Each structure stands twice: as C-alpha cells, then as structure tokens.
Amino acid sequence: MTAPRIGNAQSAINKLRQQELDSRRQATTILQPSEVSGGLSPARMLTTTLGGTARPITPKDLAQWRLAVQKLGAKAQQGLSAREALSLSTAASVERAKKEISFSLPVRLQAGKLHLVTDSGPQSKVTRHHVHLEFAQYSAALARPGTPAQAAQWLCKESPLKFECDCGHFRYFLRYVASAGGWVAGRYEGGLPKLTNPTLDGAACKHLIRVLTDLQSSVGLRQRIAKMVEADRELINRPGRAKPRAILVAQAEAERMLPKHSRRIVVPSNAPRHATLVPKVASADVRAAMAAFRGKTDANSIAVMRALQALAAHTGGGGAA
C-alpha cells in the first residue's frame, strides 16, 4: 500500500474549497432553512428521496425535517469526541473505511487545528483526501494541569472535535448534519440534503473514520500534538508578540509514523448504525439508466437523472469516492 502524498496539501485544499463554494453559489436546487420552516414555494418544484423514491416535497416532509434538525441540534453544540463520532457513523461508512482506507498522515498542526490526508478508495478519481480536525476545547487543554503529553492524550481521547472532509460524501451527505449538530469545521451548510441524505444519518465519512481511529491510537501523531501544546503554552507568557507556531510534517517523517498494518477500526457495540453497504455500481449500468431517463420532463425523472449524473461525476459509475 502506497502512503498518500502530503506535498502541496495546503494549496490543494484551498483550491478545492474555492471550487466547492463556487459550485454551491451556482446551485438552484438547495433547500434553504426558511423553506424547511414552511415557506417552500410550489414554483420551486423541489424533490426528495425520503421514503426511497424520488418525488415532490410535501408539507409533511418539511415538518419531519424540522423535527430531525431539532434533534440534531440537541445532540452536540461543542463537537463530538472521536468515539462519539465513530458510534454515530453508519455501518456502510465503517465497512468502507475498513476495506478501502488504510492510512492517514498529518500535514500541519496549528493552534488546535489539524490538517491530515488519507489515501482514497479504489473507485476514486483522486489519490488522496483532506481531513481537518479542530479541538473544540483546545484552550482548556492549554490551561489543564500536567505535561503537554498528558494534555495531548486528553485531546485525542476525550476532547470534543469539529471536523470536515473534502470528499463528496461529506459534502453532500454529512456537512449539513455536522452543521446542524454543531460539529462542523470550516464552511457551515444550511441547505438540507433532501435527496442524498433526507433522514439525516451518519456523522463521519470513511476518510474521517480512518483519521479518528488513528487519532486515538497513533503515538507519532500524539507526540506532535504535544509539541503544539507545548509551543502554545509558551506563548501564554508572551501575549501579542508571536502568532501560534505551525508544526509542519515532511513526507518522510509522516511515513515513519505509519504502522506496518492499518489500525483496526473499532466502533462501540451500541452504536446507532442502521445503514447497509450499497453494492458498487458498474459504469455501464449508470450510463444505461441515464439513457432511459434522458429527455423526460416530469419532476421524478428529473430528480432521478440528477442523482445519476452526480453518481457518474463523483464515483465514475461505481462505489464511493
């Protein structure tokens, strides 16, 4: 297994974030919070897959989503621990993480924020994915009695986290869930995933599951978090004189941190996981399905075609990115 590359990671993620933001600004099918509250205009003709099939959105759907959003907001306002995030992840994402994502490598650590990269799945069009973690109570770790190593141990095992991944699964399925639940890092998403995840399930994609597993087990990563804590504690006595130190990790250094085998992903047995792994789809099947719906103008057909186009664009016709 080849370790993911960490060179030019910062410029790469900045470019991806701008592309995602530009794409969202041009979108016309996003369901906004004001519309979920009951103000959806019939002229919008939006559809959902709630219930398993694509169909027009009803007032009953809006009421159901309002309740789901309220429940999400009550779960966590200050982030999720790594263990909590794993327990809230779907069985499908956990299974994909076990089979497809082998490693994660740190790129940059600064002021309680971590940038890591992972390898990608076998059907992905890219060779790596970018994950960002933020310790929601990092200032408490700086003030916590004990050594930097002890503070790092607490951060990795118990501290609430906020996180994001650049993959399509997090963008279209989970960013809204993380935003409503209070554990998103980076861009806040207010548009409800009415087609991709109308039941608002899950917390972490397969790349995040790998990172959260390594966060709890990697001695090398914990040592670098301890370095970050130590450097920021020194700044407490020099207010206004220096910005937080950025700890950069070289490719060779990161690869030395890798274990000989992928760390075992363990999810608590009482995890609320209900999804089943969706079989990979052949690209020929996707093209055939698109041909069958091409040219149809009814709302359901348009919604199905849009979903097929997204599948073809983001997975190449099979599997998750």
Buried (B, 14 or more C-beta within 10 A) or exposed (E): EEBBBBEEBBEBBEEBBEEBEEEEEEEEBBBEEEBBEEEBEEEBEBBBBBEEEBBBBEEEBBEBBBEBBEEBEEBBEEBBBBBBBBBBBBBBBBBBBBEBBBBBBBBBBBBBBBBBBBBBBEBBEBEBBBBBBBBBBBEBBBEBEEEBBBBBBBBBEEBBBBBBBBBBBBBBBBBBBBBBBBBBBBEEBBBBBBBBBBBBBBBBBBBBBBBBBBBBBBEBBBEBBBBBBBBBBEBEEEEEEEEBBBBBBEBEBBBEBBEEEBBEBEBEEEBEBEBEBEEEBEBEEBEEBBEEBEEEEEBBBBBBBBBBEBBBEBBBBBBBB
